[in-house]
Amino acid sequence: MKRIRLTMAQALVKFLDNQYIEYDGQEIKFVEGVFGIFGHGCVVGVGEALEYLDHDLTFHQGKNEQSMGLAAMAYSKQLNRTKIIPCVSSIGPGATNMVTAAACATANRIPLLVLPGDTFATRQPDPVLQQAELFNSVSNTVNDSFRAVCRYFDRINRPEQLMSAMINAMRVLTDPADTGAVCIAMPQDVEGEAYDYPEYFFAKRVWHFDRRPITEGQVKRAVQLIQASKKPMMILGGGVRYSKAGQEFLKLAETYNIPFGETQAGKGTVAWEHKMNLGGIGVTGTQAANRIAQKADLIIGVGTRFSDFTTSSKWLFQNPDVKFMSINVCAFDAFKMDAIGIIADAKDALEKISDSLGDYKSSYSLEEIAQEKSEWNKIVDDLYSLQSNNGFMQTTAVGMINQVARENEGVVVCAAGSLPGDLQRLWRPTHEDSYHVEYGYSNMGYDLNGALGVKLANPDREVYAMVGDGGYIMLNAELHTMVQEKAKVNIMLFDNFGWGCIEDLQNNHGGNSYGTVFNARDEFGELRGSKIPVDFAMNARSFGCKAYTCTSEEELRDALKDSEQYTDVPVLFDIKVVPGSMSDGFESWWRVGVAEVSNEPRVNEAYADLVENIAKTRDY
């Protein structure tokens, strides 16, 4: 057996450089780059390996560990989980900064490999700089916090442990049913320790994305359930996109006259104007989808987690006889809502179920579906053309950006605040993989920083990051990396002087914009003084971006046109919108923890409304 003497860090880099996946006969290199922020705990270990070892990995210099993790996650999501960018950090705060990104990836079922530096395995120099000593067990380090948010966690205390650790890491990263964040913690002394690794460990390794076939028994159960229903409705989840099952999904909908709604992860898999597509479903859904959902007697979820936003906190489905069926490769998700679980790949399952339904047709009339779509389209058109004497309306700006993105096949990226609601309700995607919204974890900062990952994944497409002022202030680190990478990202910054979505939630439950608006302190010491203006365009220019300030339709239109001349630099649009001019909810409800007793009558009214709606929800 031939062996190669390498440090653990060198072996890690060499291993990652030789990982491939096979999907439907196509072989794809799984790792082509690495994100990193060097500090002690990684710079002389993995840093040395990346600098001097012969490899084909591109190094991307992150600026904040959370934001580079979000960019890496978005990269993988945009490429339908067929590639990853591992993220390397120092020990201590550099490592724990990535915990949020890892949680975001796991919540969304997206592969993310984090490689945080760790304290010394020998413990001899302890406590080292940036080490938080945990008195209950000196074997624990802050990196153990990753255990709560990762699908797989391991710590390399000896260099030979790398082999079994990385095989398990790749097992999880390439498993559609179990994927999410993986953490391989790297004690800084072990990174530099050498071992005679077997040569075969570094051979080209191909991981197969095998489709899990549906069984005959599952087909029979699914067919019986559908044939017994009169008004079934399907929910198109992210699993349809990742399985590349859009055509099979449409075949079932068209052949058997079954309307469907979309989750945030599934939206954009099929064209918005398709006759059976009722748009987003749930809390941020459309009037059309939510009306049909309330009457449906069978809900067929395909590749969905049935989150509270999708189900309107289990309130949406009001038919007392409604049943649920869930097609999902992940058993954990397939049995939610007390569903009949079909544990199978979406593409294979949809095709075989569709071929077995015979002459079945739902009782919906095409006129009924068309009427719901027509009414909703009129609402969207009106929201896209709203005018106000108080200033520029948010939904009008969204409509203008949507039009431009459709013309150039651009990708929209979003994550938190009121904008995901506007997008799921109003955005009209027409091109493949042009809708990219993270709403499993609703991670503020994903929008801007994730847009970098999307641009790295699709360098030839225009990318539109829909960002609130609160999110921009919170996490804009990779703006600097966009300039460094010469990555043109269109940052559509909606400035409404606060966290508008949460302010709206607060106001609707008896609150008075307490702590949710960006106001200065007044003479009484309260945060109720004048609004604090920020020149975000000037801030972006200081990073090296091109930037515009837009206070009207005309200014935004001119800026979008003028920005076409820039191809290798990020562009920020500082769009000053009227606070509260986002779209409202339609035929939906969201459960939040309202105070049971309060001195404020409006809070008591909100609690009474909570009790009334809880009585309408399904208990699972």
N, C-alpha and C positions, 0 to 999 in steps of 0.2 A: 504494500500500500504506500503510495507516494504521499508525502506530507509537505506542508509549506509553513515555515515559521513566520508568524505574523503577530502583531499585537492584537488584542481584542478589538480595538477600534478599527484597525486596518482590515481585520477579518469581517467586521460588520459592513464596512463600505464595499468590500469586494463581493460579499454575499448579496447585498441589495442591488448591486449593478448587474446581477445575473438572474433576476427574477422576471418571469413572464407569465402572462395568462393567456388562455385560449377560450374564446367565446364564439360559439357557432362557427367553428372552423377557422376563425381569424386569430392569429397569434399577435399579441401586443406586449411591448415592453412595459412592465408594471411600474418601474421606478426609473425616471429620467432625470430627477433633480432632487435637491435637498435644500430646505430652508434652515437657516441657522442664525443664532445670535451668540457670538463667542464670549465666554467669560471663563473664570476658573471653574474647573469641573468638566470642561469640554474642549477648550482651545488648544491645549497641548496633547489631547488625546484624539478625539474625532477630528479636530482641526488639523492636526498633523497628517492624519490619514487622508483627508480630503485634499490637502495641498500637495502631498508628495507621492501618493499611490497612483498607479496607472488605472484610470477608470473613465467612464463616460457620463458621469453625473454632473449636471449643472448646479452650481452653488448659487442660491438666492439669499441675499442678505436681508433678513427681517429687521424690523425696528422695535417691535414689541412682541413678546412671546405669544400673547393671546391673539393678537391680530394676524401674525404669520400663521398660527394654527388655523384660524378661520379662513385665511386665504387658501391654505392647503386643503381644507375640507371642501371649499367651494370648487376648487380645481377638480377634485375627485367627483363631486356631485355633478358638475357640468359634463364630465366625461362618462356619466352613468356608471361610476364606480369601477372603471377599467384601468385607472392609473391612480397613483398616490404621490405626494411629496412629503417624505418624512421631515420631522421638525426636531432640530437639535437645540438644547439649551444648556446653560450653566446650572449650578446647583442653587438651592434656596429659592429666592424670589423669581429668578428666571424660570425655574422649573414649575413652581406653583402658578405662575402666570398662565401656564398652558392648561390648567385644570378646567377652566371654563370652556376653552375650545374643545377639550376632550369630551366634556359633558354634552356640548352642542352636537358633536359628531355622533355620539352614541344615541342621543335622543332622536336624531334624524336617520339612523341606520346607514351612516356614511363612513367608509374606512378612513382612519387617520392614525398614523404611527408617530407617537411622540417619544423622543429619546432624551430624557432629562439627565443631566449630570447628577451625581449623588455623592454623599460623603464617603470617606475612606472605608473600604471593606476591612482593612486592618485595625481601624479605630485608633491607631497610634497617635496621629496628630490632633485628635478630637479635643475640644470642639474647634472646628475650623471656621474660617470666615463664612458667613451666611448659613451656618448650621444652627437649626433650632433644636436644642436638646429636649427630647421627650422623656420625662422622668419615669414613666410607667414601663418603658422598654427601650433600652439603648439600641436595640436592633431595628427599631422603627425610625424612619426619617420622614421629612415632610412629603417625600414622594409617595408614601403610602396613602396619601390623600387621593391619588389617582385610582386606587382600588374601587372607590365608590362610583366612578364615572367611566370605567373602562370595561370592555368585554374580556380583556385579558391583561394581566399584570405580571411582570416578572422582574427580578433584580439579578444582575450578573455579578455574583460574588467571586467567581473563578472564571478565567477566560474560556475554559472548555464548556462552561454552561451556555455560552452563546449559541451553540448549535441547536440544542433542544429548544431554547427560548425562541429563536428565530423561526424554527419550523412551526411552532405553535402560534407565533405571531402571524405568520403568513396564512396559516390555516384559518384563522379568524378573519383576517383582512380580506380574504378571497371567498368567504362563505356568505352568500346573499341572505341566508337565514340568521346568521349570527354576527354580522359585521357591525362595526362601530369603532370606537377608539381602542388602541392597543398601546400600552406603556411598557417600554423596556428601560428600566432605571439602570444607570451606568455609574457605579462607584469610580471616582476619578483615578484611583490608583490602578484599578483593574483595567481601565481603558488602555493603559500603557504596558500592561504585562503581556509577555509573549507566550505563545503555545504552538506546538507543531500540529496544525490543523490538517486533517485528511483532505487531499486534493479534491475528492468528490464533493465535498461540502460547497465548493465554489463552482461546480459545473452548472451549466445553464439548466434552470429548473422551471418547468411549465406547470402552472396551476390551472386546473380545468374548471370553468364555470359551467358545470353540467346542469342541465335543466331537470328539475325533479318532476317526473311524469305523474299525471293523475291516474289513480287506479280505477278499475272498472266499477268497483263499489262506490267510489266517490262520484263518478259520473252518474251512476244510477240515482244516488241520493240527491244530487244537484238537479237532475232532470225532474224527478218527482216533485221536488219543492217548487221549482219554477212552473211546472205544468199545473200545480194546484193553486197558483196565484192568479189573480185577475189584473192587479195593478202593481207589477214589480217596478223597482227603480234600481239602477246601478249607481255605484260611487266609484269614480275613476281615481285611484290613489297612485302614489309614487311608484309602487311596484309594477304598474302597467308600463310606465316609462322605462324603468330599469330593465324590465324583461323584454323591451322592444315589442310589446304586445298591442300596440295601438290599433293595428288593422284587425286583429282578432277581436278586440273589444268592440270595434265599430260593426263588425260582421254580426255579432250577437245582438247589438242594439238595433241595427237596421232590419235584420231578418225577422226578428220577433217583436219589433215595435216597442222596445224598452228604452224609455228616456233615462238620462243620467246626469249627475252633477259631478263636480270636480273638487278634489282637495287642492291645497296649495301645492303640494308636491306633484300632483298629477296634472294640474292645469297646464295647457300648452301641448299636451300629448296629441290631441286632435284639435282641429280648427274650431274656433269659437262659433262660427256660423253654421256648423253642422246641424241639421234639422233636429237631431235628438239631444243635442248638447244644451243643457239648461244653465251652464255656467257654474260658478262656485257654489258650494253648499255649506250650510251651517251659519255660525255667528257672523261671519263676513261673507256670507253667500248672497245669491241673487233672490229676488222675489219669486222668480219662476221656479228655480230648483227647490226652494224651501216650501212653496205651496204644494208642489207635487209630492215632496217627501212626507208632508203631514198626512197625505191621503193614502200613501203606498201601503200595500199589504205584505210586501216582501222587499227587503233591502238587501241587495247583492253588493257587498263590498269587495273590491278587487285591489289588492295591494295597498290597503289602508290600515292605519293603526286605530281608527275610530277615536280620534282625540276629541276633547270636549268642544273644540271649535267646529269640528266636522259634525258632531251630533247635537250641537247646541246644548251641551251639558246633559245629554240623553233626554232632552225635552222635545226634540224636533218631530219625532215619529209618533203622531197622535192617533193613528189607527189602532183601536184596541186589539185587533187581531194580527198586527204586524209580526212578521217573523224575519230572521236575519240569516244570511248565508255569507260566509267570508272565504274568499279564495286568497291564500297567502302562503308563501314559502316558509314563513315563520309561524310555528305553532302557537307561540306566545300571543301573537296578534290575531290568529285565525279564530280563536274562541271568545274574543271580546264580544260584548253585547249578547252573551248567551247564544252565539251564532252556531249554526251547523258549519263546522270547520272543514274546509277543503284544502289540505296541506299539499300544495303543488305549485309548480311554476305557472305564472299567469298565462303565458302564451299557449302552453300545451293544454292547460285546463280549459281556457275559453274556446279553443278550437274544437276540442272533443265534446264539450257540452253543447256547443252550437250545432255540431253535426248530429246530435242525438235527440234534439227537441221536436223533430217531426214537423207537423203542421200547426204547432202551437203559435198563438198570437196573444199579446196582451189585449186588454179591453180598452186601452187608450185609443182615441181617435187622433189622426194626424192633425186635424183642425184644433183639437184641444191643446196639443203641444205647441203648434204654430202660434196660437193665440197668446199663450204664456210667454213665448219668446218675443213676440211682437210687442207686447206690453212692456217687457223688460228693456228691449232695445230702445224704445222711446224714452224710458227713464234715463238710460245711459246717455243718449244723445242730449237730453236736457241738462244732465249734470256736466257734460263736456262743454256746454255752451253757457254756463252760468255767468251772469254779470252782477257786479255789486258796486255801489258808490263808495264802499269802504276800502276797495282795493282788489287785488288779484285773487281769484278763487282757486283753491287747491285742486278741485276736480277738473277745472278748466285747464290748468297747467298739465295735469296728468294726461288729459285727452290730447293735448298738443304734442307731448312727448311720445305718446303711443302712436300717433300718426307718423312721426318721423321714424320711429323704430320699425314700424311695419314696412316702410318704404325701403329701408336699408338692411332688413333682416337682422336688426339689432337684438341683443339679449338684455332683458331687464333684470336687475338684481335688487332684492329688498329683504328686510328681515323683521323690523320692529316698528312700533308706533302705529299711527293711523294709516300710513301708506300701504301696508299689506292688505288692509281691508279695502281700500280704494282699488288696489290692483286685482284682488280676487273677484271683486264685484264688477269692475269696469274695464279692466285691461283686455284688449282684443288681440291675442297672439295668433299669428298665422303660420310662422315658420318653425321648423323643427328645433327643439331645445332652446327656444327663445324666451322662455319664462322660467326664472330661477329665483324662487322665494323660499328662504329658510323660515319656517314657522312652527317647527317642532319644539325649538327651544326659545324662539323669538329673541335672539341674541343681538342686543344693541351693539353696533360696530361691525356685524357681519356684512351689512349692506355695502359699506365703503370698502372694507378690507377684503371681503369675499369677492368683490368685483375684480380685484387684482388677480385672484385665482382663476376667475372665469376668463379674464383676458389672456392669461398664460395658457389656458386650455384651448381657447379659440382666438388666436392672435389676429386673424384676418376679419373678425367681426367687430362691429361697434358694440360697446357695452355701456349700459345706462344704470348707474347706481342711484337708486331712489333713497335719499338719506334725509332724516330730520335734523334740525339744528341740535337737538339734544344728543343724538347719536354721534354726530360729527364732533361735538365737543368732548364726548366721552372717549372716543377711540378713533383717531385719524392717523395712526402711526404709519401705515403702509402707503400713505400719500407720498412720502419721501421715496419709498421703494418703487412706486410707479414711475416717478421721475427718473430714478436710477436705471430702471429696466426699459425706459423709453416706451412705456405702455400707455397708450391713449385710452383712458377711461373717462366717460362723461359722467361727472358727479352732479346729479340733480339735487341740490340741497334746498329743502323746503323749510324756510325760516318762519316759524309761527310763535316765537318767543317763549318756548317752553316744551313740556312733554304733553302735547295736545291730546293724544289718545287717552292718557291716564287722567288728564284734567276732565275730559268728557265723561269718563267712567266715574270719577269722583262727583262731578256735578249731577249726574243722573242718579246718584245714591245719597243725595243730601249734603254733599260737601260744597265748599265755596272756594275752589281753586287754591286750596291751602298747600303750599309747598310744591306746586306743579307748574307754576309760571315763573319765568326768569325775571323777577322784579328786584329792585334795590330795596334796602331797608327804609321804612318811612320814619317820621319823627317819633313814632311810638315804639320803634325797635322791631317792627314786624316786616316781613318780606312782602309788603303791599305797596311799595313806592313805584316810581316810574320804571317802565320796561328798560332793560339793558340792551341797547343796540350793539350788534356785532357786524363788522365788515368782513364777512367770510371770504369775499372775493380777494380782498387785500391779504388775508391770511394765506389763502391758496397761492397767491403770487409769490409770497415769501418762501414757499417751498420750491418754486420754479414752475408752477402750473400756469396755464392760461386761465383767465377767469372773467366772468361777466356778472353784473348785477342786473336782475330782472324784476321790475315792479309792475309789469303789464304784459298783456298778450303780445303787443307789438315788440317790446323789448326782448321777450323770450324768443319770438319767431326770428328776429334779426340775429340774436346770439346763436341760435341753433344753425342758422345758415352760415354765419361768419366762421363758426368753429369747424366747419368742414375742411378748412385749409390746413388744420393741424392733424398730423398723423402719428407723431411719436412723442406726444406729451399729454399728460392728463389735463382735462378741462373742467373747471368747476363753474356751475351756474348757481349763483346766489339768488334764489327765487323768494321774494318777500310775499308771503301769502296771508290772507285774512285768517286770524286764529279761529278755529272751529269750523272751517269751510271744507272739512272732509265729508265723505258720504256717511249716511246713517245706516243703521241695521234694517233689514227687511225680513219680516216674518220669522224672527229668531229671538233667542234668549240666551244669556250667559250667566252661569251661576258664580257669584263671588261671595266672600264672607262678610255680609252686612252685619253691623252691630245689632244685637237682639234688643238692647235697651239703649236709649239715648235721650239727651235733653233737647235734641233738635227734632221737631215734628216731621220734617222731610225724611230724616233717617228712619224714623218709625214707620213711615209710609213705605219706604223702600224695603224694610224688613217684612212688612205685611205682603208686599208683592213677591218677595222671595219665597215665603211660605206657600203662597198660592201656586207659584210655578213649580216648586218642588213636588207638589202633589200631582203634577202632570208628567213628571219624569219617570223613566223606567229604572227600576232598581236592579243593578247587576253588580 
